[in-house]
Amino acid sequence: MSPIIARAAIRSAAQASTRRQFSVLHSLRSFARSFEAHPFERLPVTTNSQAADWGRQVKRISQQVAIFLPGFGLVLGWPAIAKAIVDDRV
């Protein structure tokens, strides 16, 4: 084993065996920090939120409905269509 790897193994073993002392003050400080406001939780004050584009949403949904409804009708209704076409001729 190389001396560098041996030294790293000894250091990691020594760090794993030592325990940090329990500190009530450290625990309370960590608990208090959990209540701090973070940037992703703050509401923007410099700009207003963007208005919803309902026309775009309606257009998107109507395009999806125009594809999915006939598609589902074809997938689920093919046995009835086949029965009407064959009409007991098989």
PyMOL commands that set and color helices and strands:
alter all, ss='L'
color gray80, all
select helices_A, chain A and resi 3-17+24-33+39-41+54-86
alter helices_A, ss='H'
color red, helices_A
deselect
rebuild
show_as cartoon
